[in-house]
């Protein structure tokens, strides 16, 4: 392991720079903003999953009290399209509606009450058409054709070695079909945007979002404006988890259309029910796996065929599927692979990004299969993983040779060490304890599937008083990016963290920096900021050298001072001298990823520049009389390259672990005929503080040479390994293997009953 660079801010426990305002309630979210003459927007939506639009009661709506604007697809001045990966999704439906809740029209009114009342009075003349809501039947010959001839948005493959021969030589083969559900993001703040017309026909949109440049593109296309006339500013964003990647483009264009048509500011805030019912979810999946090993416990072959339910439009399904297939064999050496993966169309709400981005589904299947192989061979699950985990110099399933920052084995050993001895199986007459393990990996950044977006810009300037301000194109949405990036700037410039300030993310301040997804913000924006800090440091050194009677190569910048071999000078004195000389202490930085490759015909290539690694050990108790599973302890070891903010890393691990528990045990969207039946937090159950177990974050640091101070992104992976670890723990406790999430008391109880019947 390479020695860490000595730093004073990087690797510290730093309080979040936005914590006080959020705790005290002084932080302003989009719903807190009001403008003179502002209109309120409501969305008219399809009540059916599939049908032909034939008319509406538009004139009646226009005559209602307080209504200022009623808009439908024919009123869109630009393209009726929300650009994501493909351009198949309209801003407002025209022709056919494809899912319950699809936007059809807009109401702009003087008050929220008038907008909602008019929206409720809207009558759409829709001729119902046959709908398909079962993804397993979407490719049937007689299924309604929503996309192409087979309702397949994307079909990806991975091929390596000779799977057929490997299975013939195997000592043990396990086979299973696994099912994973929708997962709702459950961010605290619902979707919301305010659009404000500006001079020269320009439009400013402020709102809650992850990807302002996506929003800029969508608003420009829908309004028919050049990008230069569309300015997007991120307001404080109360959580996202992927749910504010593509959906805000809808919300922004809906508000902007009303603002454009009326010349007045327009605000659109989704209700919680509207948000849950109509916005993107984690893709449900059906995964069939067949996995083989030899008698020594070496993984020989993986064969998989699975589908993700993409919903009515492609949105992000092609790239979600791409990430899923790259991770479909897990973090293991395997010479023989045959995987087919499809994202299919149904008449259900379109699915999109969610923390993990297609990986949690496949890793649930992979890690369940690993435990089953270990059990068949009589090998401890940890030992089976120890024998098969990738290490530096190995090839991944895509044929990529791992070169550095491979902390797989370190996370395994550190998590096992932290967990200590497994609990005794018998807790009481009705309760049994169990321990489960999962080992996972996660490609950091967009990878080869999104290489064209893998760039980031930043600006930095030192002000006269020695404080610094910076701007980036990635967004703070609760993950702690603002603090981590502030630490990077402070470390690079020798300025106290408290005197470094990040501006609101604004498309007019920095160039298109791609989306804030895929755990890329710290790595990408951190590198862009270091790029911007470099010329500023050079200027500081050039001015300081003669003051210290030395050359620039002998200077060192530390916190608050510049040092030469013989003496030091306060940094503020050098800054004062720079301003006196009219030197430039502002710079732009740029970073882009190079070197990723991928052959879609084989699924082979250097998919990502680096990977984050994790091992989770989970202790649970199962009540055999009720099927209730209680998580007692989670030991989560994560290789993060370098922890920029130790407290922030631990917080990510703790929060992601709890979110993973929800996915594992309780979160379940109930959908019937394309209608979501539980669109409130009273009926869509998520974990609370009462459900939270003891969580032990274990930070592993195997530095990544390409990251700022050795750091690499990892924010998504804390969720990803929890569900399989819990499933494996249930199997360990009571001897039943459940292949469908969530692992509700009903499912556990039914499995126990079936086991008892089989044993009788």
C-alpha positions in Angstrom: 0.0 0.0 0.0 1.3 3.4 -0.9 2.0 5.8 1.9 -0.6 8.5 2.4 0.3 12.1 1.7 0.5 14.1 4.9 -2.4 16.4 5.2 -4.1 18.3 8.0 -7.7 18.6 6.6 -8.1 15.6 4.4 -8.9 12.6 6.6 -10.1 14.7 9.5 -13.5 14.7 11.1 -15.1 17.8 9.7 -18.5 19.1 10.6 -20.7 19.5 7.6 -20.8 23.1 6.3 -24.5 23.0 5.8 -25.4 21.2 9.0 -26.3 24.2 11.2 -28.7 25.8 8.7 -30.5 22.5 8.1 -30.8 21.7 11.8 -32.0 25.2 12.7 -34.5 25.3 9.8 -33.0 28.4 8.2 -32.0 26.6 5.0 -34.3 27.5 2.1 -35.7 24.8 -0.1 -37.6 25.4 -3.3 -41.0 25.4 -1.6 -39.8 28.3 0.6 -39.4 30.7 -2.3 -42.1 33.1 -3.3 -42.2 35.7 -6.2 -44.6 38.5 -6.9 -47.2 37.4 -9.3 -46.1 33.8 -9.1 -48.5 31.2 -10.6 -49.0 27.8 -9.2 -48.9 24.7 -11.4 -50.8 21.5 -11.3 -50.4 18.5 -13.7 -53.3 16.8 -15.4 -52.4 13.1 -15.6 -53.7 9.9 -17.3 -56.0 7.8 -15.1 -55.4 4.7 -17.2 -52.3 2.6 -18.0 -52.8 2.6 -21.7 -55.2 4.4 -24.0 -55.7 6.7 -27.0 -56.1 10.4 -26.2 -59.2 11.8 -28.0 -60.0 15.1 -26.3 -60.5 17.1 -23.1 -62.7 19.7 -21.4 -60.1 22.4 -22.0 -62.6 25.3 -22.4 -64.3 24.5 -19.2 -61.0 24.5 -17.3 -60.0 27.8 -18.8 -63.2 29.4 -17.5 -62.7 28.2 -13.9 -61.9 30.9 -11.3 -58.3 31.7 -10.8 -57.1 29.7 -13.8 -54.6 31.7 -16.0 -53.3 29.0 -18.3 -54.3 25.5 -19.6 -51.7 23.8 -21.7 -51.6 20.6 -23.7 -49.1 19.1 -26.0 -50.1 21.3 -28.9 -49.1 24.4 -26.9 -45.4 23.3 -26.6 -43.3 25.8 -28.6 -40.3 23.5 -29.0 -39.9 19.7 -29.1 -42.3 17.7 -27.1 -39.5 15.5 -25.8 -37.6 14.9 -22.5 -34.1 14.0 -23.5 -32.5 11.3 -21.4 -30.6 8.4 -23.0 -33.1 8.1 -25.9 -35.7 10.6 -26.9 -38.9 8.6 -26.7 -40.6 10.3 -23.7 -42.9 13.3 -24.4 -43.1 16.2 -22.0 -46.9 16.0 -22.4 -48.6 13.0 -23.8 -49.9 13.1 -27.3 -51.6 10.3 -29.2 -51.4 7.5 -26.6 -50.9 7.5 -22.8 -48.7 4.7 -21.6 -48.9 4.7 -17.8 -51.1 5.8 -15.0 -50.0 9.3 -14.0 -48.4 10.2 -17.3 -48.5 14.0 -17.8 -51.2 15.1 -20.3 -51.8 18.8 -19.5 -50.9 21.7 -17.2 -52.9 24.2 -15.2 -51.4 27.5 -14.2 -53.5 29.3 -11.5 -53.3 32.2 -9.1 -53.4 29.9 -6.0 -52.4 26.3 -5.3 -56.1 25.6 -4.4 -57.3 26.9 -7.7 -54.8 24.9 -9.6 -55.7 21.7 -7.7 -59.4 22.3 -8.1 -59.1 22.8 -11.9 -56.9 19.7 -12.2 -59.4 17.6 -10.3 -62.1 18.9 -12.7 -60.2 17.9 -15.8 -61.9 15.3 -18.0 -59.8 13.4 -20.5 -61.5 11.5 -23.3 -59.4 8.3 -23.5 -60.2 5.2 -25.4 -58.8 2.3 -23.3 -56.2 0.0 -24.9 -54.9 -3.4 -23.7 -52.2 -2.9 -21.1 -49.3 -5.0 -20.0 -48.1 -4.8 -16.4 -46.2 -8.0 -16.0 -42.6 -7.7 -17.2 -42.3 -11.4 -17.7 -45.1 -11.3 -20.2 -43.9 -8.1 -22.0 -42.1 -10.1 -24.8 -45.1 -12.4 -25.4 -46.3 -12.5 -29.0 -49.7 -11.1 -28.2 -48.5 -8.4 -25.7 -49.3 -4.8 -26.7 -46.4 -3.3 -28.5 -45.0 -0.4 -26.5 -41.5 -0.4 -27.9 -40.2 -2.1 -31.0 -41.3 -5.6 -31.9 -40.5 -7.3 -28.5 -40.9 -4.5 -26.0 -37.2 -4.7 -25.3 -35.5 -1.3 -24.7 -32.0 -2.8 -24.5 -30.5 -6.3 -24.6 -26.9 -6.7 -23.3 -24.7 -9.7 -23.1 -21.5 -10.9 -21.4 -19.5 -13.7 -22.9 -16.3 -15.2 -21.6 -14.8 -18.7 -21.8 -16.8 -21.9 -22.4 -19.7 -22.1 -20.0 -21.1 -25.4 -21.3 -17.9 -27.3 -20.8 -17.4 -25.7 -17.3 -20.7 -26.9 -16.1 -20.0 -30.4 -17.3 -16.7 -30.4 -15.3 -18.2 -28.8 -12.2 -18.5 -30.6 -8.8 -21.5 -28.5 -7.7 -24.1 -26.5 -9.5 -26.7 -24.3 -7.9 -29.6 -22.7 -9.8 -32.3 -20.2 -8.7 -34.7 -17.5 -9.7 -34.7 -14.3 -7.7 -37.1 -11.4 -7.7 -36.6 -7.9 -6.5 -39.3 -5.1 -6.2 -39.7 -1.5 -6.9 -38.0 0.7 -4.3 -39.3 4.3 -3.7 -36.6 6.9 -3.1 -38.5 8.4 -0.1 -36.4 11.6 -0.1 -37.6 14.1 2.5 -38.3 16.8 0.0 -40.7 16.1 -2.9 -40.0 17.2 -6.4 -40.2 21.0 -7.0 -39.2 23.7 -9.5 -39.8 27.5 -10.0 -39.5 28.9 -13.5 -38.9 32.6 -14.0 -38.9 34.4 -17.4 -36.0 36.8 -17.8 -35.0 39.4 -20.4 -34.5 38.6 -24.0 -36.8 35.6 -23.8 -34.5 33.7 -21.4 -35.7 31.3 -18.7 -34.3 30.7 -15.3 -35.3 27.6 -13.4 -34.5 27.0 -9.7 -35.3 23.8 -8.0 -34.5 20.5 -6.3 -32.3 18.3 -8.6 -29.2 16.2 -9.1 -28.4 17.0 -12.7 -28.8 20.7 -13.7 -27.3 20.2 -17.1 -29.9 17.5 -17.9 -32.6 20.0 -16.8 -31.0 22.8 -18.9 -31.1 20.5 -22.0 -34.8 19.5 -21.5 -36.0 23.1 -20.8 -34.2 24.4 -23.9 -35.6 21.7 -26.1 -39.2 22.0 -24.9 -39.2 25.8 -25.1 -37.3 25.9 -28.3 -34.6 28.1 -26.8 -30.8 28.0 -27.2 -29.0 26.6 -24.2 -27.5 30.0 -23.6 -30.9 31.4 -22.8 -31.7 28.7 -20.2 -30.2 29.1 -16.7 -30.6 26.4 -14.1 -29.8 27.0 -10.5 -30.0 24.2 -7.9 -31.8 25.1 -4.7 -31.0 23.3 -1.5 -32.0 19.7 -2.2 -33.6 17.6 0.5 -32.4 14.2 -0.7 -32.4 12.5 -4.1 -30.8 8.9 -4.1 -31.1 8.9 -7.9 -34.8 10.0 -8.0 -33.8 13.6 -8.9 -31.6 12.6 -11.9 -34.2 12.4 -14.7 -37.5 13.3 -13.1 -36.6 17.0 -12.5 -36.4 17.5 -16.2 -40.2 16.8 -16.3 -40.9 19.1 -13.3 -38.8 21.9 -14.7 -40.3 21.8 -18.2 -43.8 21.7 -16.8 -43.2 24.8 -14.7 -41.3 26.5 -17.5 -44.1 25.9 -20.1 -46.5 27.8 -17.8 -44.0 30.6 -17.2 -43.2 30.9 -20.9 -46.9 31.0 -21.9 -47.9 33.6 -19.3 -44.7 35.6 -18.8 -45.0 35.1 -15.0 -43.0 33.0 -12.6 -44.5 29.6 -12.1 -44.0 27.1 -9.2 -44.7 23.4 -9.3 -44.3 21.3 -6.1 -45.4 17.7 -6.2 -47.5 16.3 -3.3 -46.1 13.2 -1.7 -48.8 11.1 -3.2 -48.1 12.5 -6.6 -44.4 12.0 -6.2 -44.7 8.4 -5.2 -47.4 7.6 -7.8 -45.8 9.1 -10.8 -42.0 9.4 -10.5 -39.3 6.9 -11.1 -38.4 3.9 -8.9 -35.8 1.2 -8.7 -36.3 -1.3 -11.5 -38.1 -4.5 -10.4 -36.1 -7.5 -11.6 -36.5 -11.2 -12.3 -33.2 -12.9 -12.4 -32.4 -16.6 -13.2 -28.9 -17.7 -12.2 -27.0 -20.9 -12.6 -23.6 -21.0 -10.9 -20.9 -23.7 -10.8 -17.8 -24.5 -8.7 -15.2 -27.2 -8.4 -14.6 -29.4 -5.3 -11.9 -27.0 -4.0 -14.4 -24.2 -3.9 -13.2 -22.3 -7.0 -15.9 -20.5 -9.0 -16.0 -22.0 -12.5 -19.0 -20.6 -14.3 -21.9 -18.2 -14.1 -24.9 -18.3 -16.4 -27.6 -15.7 -16.0 -30.7 -14.5 -17.8 -32.6 -11.6 -16.3 -35.0 -8.8 -17.0 -35.5 -5.3 -15.5 -38.9 -3.8 -15.7 -38.2 -0.4 -17.3 -41.8 0.9 -17.3 -43.4 2.8 -20.2 -40.4 4.7 -21.5 -36.7 4.0 -21.8 -35.5 6.9 -19.5 -32.3 5.6 -17.9 -33.0 1.9 -18.4 -30.2 1.3 -21.0 -27.5 2.6 -18.7 -29.0 1.0 -15.6 -28.9 -2.3 -17.4 -25.3 -1.7 -18.5 -24.1 -1.2 -15.0 -26.1 -4.2 -13.8 -24.4 -6.5 -16.4 -20.9 -5.3 -15.5 -21.7 -6.3 -11.9 -23.6 -9.4 -12.7 -20.9 -11.8 -11.6 -20.0 -9.9 -8.5 -16.4 -9.2 -7.3 -15.1 -12.7 -8.1 -12.8 -14.4 -10.5 -14.8 -16.5 -13.0 -13.3 -17.8 -16.2 -16.6 -18.8 -17.9 -19.5 -16.5 -18.2 -22.7 -16.3 -20.2 -25.1 -13.5 -19.2 -28.1 -12.1 -21.1 -29.9 -9.0 -19.6 -32.9 -7.1 -21.0 -34.7 -4.0 -20.0 -38.4 -4.4 -21.0 -41.3 -2.1 -21.5 -44.6 -2.3 -19.5 -47.5 0.0 -18.9 -46.1 1.1 -15.5 -44.4 4.2 -14.2 -41.0 4.6 -15.9 -38.1 3.4 -13.7 -34.8 5.3 -13.4 -31.9 5.8 -11.2 -31.7 4.6 -7.6 -28.6 4.3 -5.4 -26.7 1.4 -6.8 -28.1 1.8 -10.3 -29.0 -1.8 -11.3 -26.4 -3.4 -9.0 -28.5 -4.3 -5.9 -30.8 -6.5 -8.0 -28.0 -8.7 -9.5 -25.9 -8.7 -6.3 -28.9 -10.1 -4.3 -28.9 -13.1 -6.7 -25.1 -13.4 -6.9 -24.5 -13.3 -3.2 -27.3 -15.8 -2.5 -25.7 -18.1 -5.1 -22.3 -17.8 -3.4 -23.7 -18.9 0.0 -25.6 -21.8 -1.7 -22.4 -23.0 -3.4 -20.5 -22.8 -0.1 -23.2 -24.7 1.7 -23.2 -27.5 -1.0 -19.4 -27.8 -0.7 -19.3 -27.7 3.1 -17.2 -24.5 3.1 -17.7 -21.5 5.3 -19.3 -18.6 3.4 -16.4 -16.3 4.3 -13.8 -18.9 3.2 -15.6 -19.5 -0.1 -15.4 -15.8 -0.8 -11.8 -15.6 0.4 -10.9 -18.2 -2.3 -12.7 -16.4 -5.1 -12.5 -12.6 -4.4 -10.7 -10.5 -7.0 -7.3 -9.1 -6.1 -4.8 -6.8 -7.7 -3.6 -8.3 -11.0 -6.8 -10.4 -11.5 -9.3 -9.9 -14.4 -12.9 -8.9 -13.7 -15.8 -10.5 -15.5 -15.4 -7.9 -18.3 -11.7 -8.9 -18.7 -10.3 -5.8 -17.1 -7.0 -6.2 -15.2 -7.2 -4.6 -11.8 -4.2 -2.5 -11.2 -4.6 -0.4 -8.0 -6.9 0.4 -5.1 -8.2 -3.2 -4.8 -9.4 -3.4 -1.2 -11.5 -6.5 -1.6 -9.7 -8.8 0.8 -9.0 -6.1 3.3 -12.7 -5.3 3.6 -13.4 -9.0 4.1 -10.9 -9.5 6.8 -11.6 -6.2 8.6 -15.3 -6.8 8.6 -14.9 -10.4 10.0 -12.4 -9.1 12.6 -14.9 -6.3 13.7 -17.8 -8.8 13.9 -15.9 -11.3 16.0 -17.6 -14.5 17.1 -21.0 -15.4 15.5 -24.0 -15.4 17.9 -25.4 -18.6 19.3 -28.1 -19.9 17.2 -30.8 -20.4 19.9 -31.9 -17.1 21.5 -35.1 -18.4 23.1 -37.8 -21.0 22.5 -39.0 -19.1 19.4 -36.1 -17.0 18.3 -33.1 -18.1 16.3 -30.0 -16.0 15.5 -28.0 -16.1 12.3 -25.1 -14.3 10.6 -24.9 -13.4 6.9 -22.1 -12.0 4.8 -21.9 -10.3 1.4 -18.9 -9.1 -0.5 -19.6 -6.6 -3.3 -17.9 -4.1 -5.6 -19.0 -1.0 -7.4 -17.6 0.7 -10.5 -16.9 4.3 -9.5 -18.1 7.0 -12.0 -20.0 6.7 -15.2 -17.7 4.1 -16.7 -17.5 3.2 -20.4 -21.3 3.3 -20.6 -21.3 7.0 -19.9 -17.8 8.0 -21.1 -19.2 10.9 -23.2 -20.5 12.5 -20.0 -17.4 11.8 -17.9 -16.1 15.4 -17.6 -16.3 18.0 -14.9 -15.5 21.7 -14.6 -14.7 23.9 -11.6 -13.7 27.5 -10.7 -11.8 28.7 -7.7 -10.7 32.1 -6.5 -8.9 33.5 -3.5 -10.4 36.7 -2.3 -8.6 39.7 -0.8 -9.2 38.7 2.8 -7.7 35.2 2.2 -11.0 33.4 2.0 -11.8 31.3 -1.0 -14.9 30.6 -3.1 -15.4 27.7 -5.6 -18.0 26.6 -8.0 -18.6 23.1 -9.4 -21.1 21.5 -11.8 -22.0 18.6 -9.5 -24.6 19.0 -6.8 -25.0 18.7 -3.0 -28.1 16.6 -2.3 -27.4 15.6 1.3 -24.4 13.3 0.6 -21.8 15.7 2.0 -20.1 16.8 -1.3 -20.1 20.4 -0.4 -18.0 19.7 2.8 -15.7 17.1 1.1 -14.9 19.5 -1.8 -14.4 22.4 0.6 -11.8 20.2 2.4 -10.1 19.5 -0.9 -9.9 23.2 -1.8 -8.8 24.2 1.8 -6.0 21.5 1.7 -4.8 22.5 -1.7 -4.6 26.2 -1.0 -3.6 26.1 2.7 -6.7 28.0 3.7 -8.8 27.1 6.8 -11.9 25.1 5.9 -14.1 27.6 7.6 -13.0 30.2 5.1 -13.9 28.2 2.0 -17.3 28.6 0.5 -19.1 26.8 -2.3 -21.6 28.7 -4.5 -24.9 27.2 -5.5 -24.6 25.0 -8.5 -25.5 27.1 -11.5 -25.2 26.2 -15.2 -24.1 29.8 -15.9 -21.0 29.5 -13.6 -19.3 26.3 -14.9 -19.4 24.3 -18.1 -21.5 21.2 -18.6 -20.1 18.8 -16.0 -22.4 15.8 -16.5 -24.7 14.4 -13.9 -24.2 14.0 -10.2 -24.6 10.2 -10.1 -22.5 7.1 -9.9 -20.6 8.2 -6.8 -18.6 10.5 -9.0 -18.8 13.9 -7.3 -15.8 13.7 -5.0 -13.5 12.1 -7.5 -14.5 14.2 -10.6 -15.2 17.6 -9.0 -12.3 17.0 -6.6 -9.9 16.5 -9.5 -11.3 19.5 -11.3 -10.8 21.7 -8.2 -7.2 20.5 -7.9 -6.7 21.4 -11.5 -8.0 24.9 -10.8 -6.0 25.2 -7.6 -2.7 24.4 -9.4 -2.2 27.7 -11.2 -3.3 29.6 -8.1 -0.6 27.8 -6.1 2.0 28.5 -8.7 1.1 32.2 -8.5 1.4 32.2 -4.7 4.8 30.4 -4.9 6.0 32.8 -7.6 5.2 35.8 -5.4 6.4 34.2 -2.2 9.8 32.9 -3.5 11.6 36.3 -3.6 10.0 37.3 -0.3 11.6 34.2 1.2 14.9 34.5 -0.8 14.5 31.1 -2.4 13.1 29.3 -5.5 9.6 28.0 -6.0 10.7 24.4 -6.0 11.8 24.7 -2.4 8.5 26.0 -1.1 5.8 24.2 0.7 2.2 25.4 1.3 0.8 24.4 4.6 -2.2 25.6 6.6 -2.0 29.4 6.7 1.6 29.8 5.7 4.2 29.2 3.0 7.4 27.5 4.1 11.0 27.6 2.8 13.8 25.5 4.2 14.9 28.4 6.4 11.8 30.5 7.3 8.1 30.9 6.8 5.7 33.7 5.8 2.0 34.0 6.5 -0.2 33.1 3.6 -2.2 36.2 4.0 1.0 38.3 3.5 1.5 36.6 0.1 -2.1 37.1 -0.8 -1.8 40.8 0.0 1.2 41.0 -2.2 -0.6 39.3 -5.0 -3.4 41.8 -4.9 -0.9 44.7 -4.7 0.7 43.4 -7.9 -2.6 42.7 -9.5 -1.9 39.0 -9.9 -4.7 36.6 -10.8 -5.8 34.4 -8.0 -8.7 32.8 -9.8 -8.7 29.9 -12.2 -10.8 27.3 -13.9 -10.2 23.6 -13.7 -11.2 20.7 -15.9 -11.1 16.9 -15.5 -12.1 14.1 -17.8 -11.9 10.3 -17.5 -9.8 8.5 -20.0 -9.2 4.9 -20.9 -12.5 3.1 -20.4 -13.6 0.6 -23.1 -16.5 -1.8 -23.7 -17.4 -4.2 -26.5 -21.2 -4.6 -26.4 -21.0 -7.8 -28.5 -19.1 -9.6 -25.7 -19.5 -7.5 -22.6 -15.7 -7.2 -22.4 -13.5 -4.2 -21.7 -12.1 -1.8 -19.1 -15.5 -0.8 -17.8 -14.4 1.6 -15.0 -11.3 3.4 -14.0 -11.5 2.1 -10.5 -13.8 0.1 -8.2 -15.0 0.5 -4.6 -15.1 -2.7 -2.5 -17.2 -3.7 0.5 -17.9 -6.5 2.9 -21.0 -6.6 5.1 -21.5 -8.9 8.1 -25.0 -8.9 9.5 -26.3 -10.5 12.7 -30.1 -11.1 12.9 -32.7 -12.8 14.9 -35.8 -14.5 13.5 -39.0 -15.1 15.4 -40.1 -18.5 14.1 -43.7 -17.9 15.4 -44.2 -14.7 13.5 -41.6 -14.5 10.8 -40.4 -11.2 12.0 -36.7 -10.5 11.3 -34.8 -8.2 13.6 -31.4 -6.9 12.5 -29.2 -6.7 15.5 -25.8 -5.6 14.2 -24.2 -4.6 10.9 -20.4 -4.6 10.4 -19.8 -2.7 7.2 -16.2 -2.5 5.8 -15.7 -0.2 2.8 -12.6 0.5 0.8 -13.0 4.2 -0.1 -9.5 4.9 -1.4 -9.0 7.7 1.1 -11.6 9.1 3.5 -11.7 12.9 2.9 -14.1 13.4 5.8 -14.1 10.5 8.2 -17.4 11.5 9.8 -19.0 11.9 6.3 -17.8 8.4 5.3 -19.2 6.9 8.5 -22.5 8.7 7.9 -22.8 7.4 4.4 -22.1 3.8 5.6 -24.7 4.1 8.4 -27.4 5.8 6.2 -26.8 3.4 3.3 -27.0 0.4 5.6 -30.4 1.5 6.9 -31.7 2.2 3.4 -30.5 -1.3 2.4 -32.4 -2.8 5.4 -35.5 -1.2 4.0 -35.0 -2.7 0.6 -34.3 -6.1 2.3 -37.1 -6.3 4.8 -40.1 -3.9 4.3 -40.2 -1.6 1.3 -42.7 -2.8 -1.2 -44.7 -0.7 -3.7 -48.1 -2.4 -4.2 -49.1 -2.0 -7.9 -52.4 -3.3 -9.3 -53.2 -2.9 -13.0 -50.5 -0.2 -13.2 -51.9 1.7 -10.3 -49.7 2.3 -7.2 -51.9 1.5 -4.2 -49.7 2.7 -1.3 -48.5 6.2 -2.2 -48.0 7.5 1.4 -45.4 7.0 4.0 -48.1 5.5 6.2 -48.5 2.7 3.8 -45.1 2.5 2.1 -43.0 1.4 5.1 -39.4 2.6 5.5 -37.1 2.0 8.4 -37.2 4.4 11.3 -34.8 5.1 14.2 -36.5 2.3 16.1 -35.5 -0.2 13.4 -31.9 0.9 13.2 -29.5 -1.7 14.7 -26.0 -1.2 15.9 -23.9 -0.3 12.9 -20.1 -0.5 12.9 -18.5 1.4 10.0 -15.1 0.1 9.1 -13.1 2.4 6.8 -10.5 0.7 4.6 -8.1 3.0 2.7 -6.4 1.6 -0.3 -5.5 4.8 -2.2 -6.6 5.4 -5.8 -3.8 7.1 -7.7 -6.3 8.9 -10.0 -8.4 10.4 -7.2 -8.0 13.6 -5.2 -5.6 12.8 -2.3 -6.3 9.1 -3.1 -10.1 9.2 -2.7 -12.6 7.4 -4.8 -16.4 7.6 -4.7 -18.3 5.0 -2.7 -21.6 6.7 -1.7 -23.9 4.1 -3.4 -22.3 0.9 -2.2 -23.3 1.0 1.5 -26.9 0.1 0.4 -26.0 -2.6 -2.1 -24.8 -5.5 0.0 -27.2 -5.3 2.9 -30.2 -7.3 1.4 -28.1 -10.3 0.4 -26.4 -10.4 3.7 -29.7 -10.3 5.5 -31.1 -13.1 3.3 -28.0 -15.2 3.9 -28.4 -14.5 7.7 -32.0 -15.8 7.6 -30.9 -18.9 5.9 -28.1 -19.4 8.5 -30.6 -18.8 11.4 -33.6 -21.0 10.3 -32.5 -22.9 7.3 -34.8 -21.4 4.7 -33.7 -19.6 1.5 -36.0 -16.9 0.3 -35.4 -15.7 -3.2 -37.7 -12.7 -3.3 -37.4 -9.2 -1.7 -38.6 -7.8 0.6 -38.1 -10.5 3.2 -41.4 -9.6 5.0 -42.7 -11.5 8.0 -45.3 -13.1 5.7 -42.7 -14.5 3.4 -40.4 -15.7 6.1 -43.4 -17.3 8.0 -44.6 -19.0 4.8 -41.1 -20.3 4.1 -40.8 -21.7 7.6 -44.2 -23.4 7.3 -43.2 -25.0 4.0 -40.0 -26.2 5.5 -41.9 -27.8 8.4 -44.3 -29.5 6.0 -41.4 -30.8 4.0 -39.7 -32.2 7.1 -42.9 -33.9 8.3 
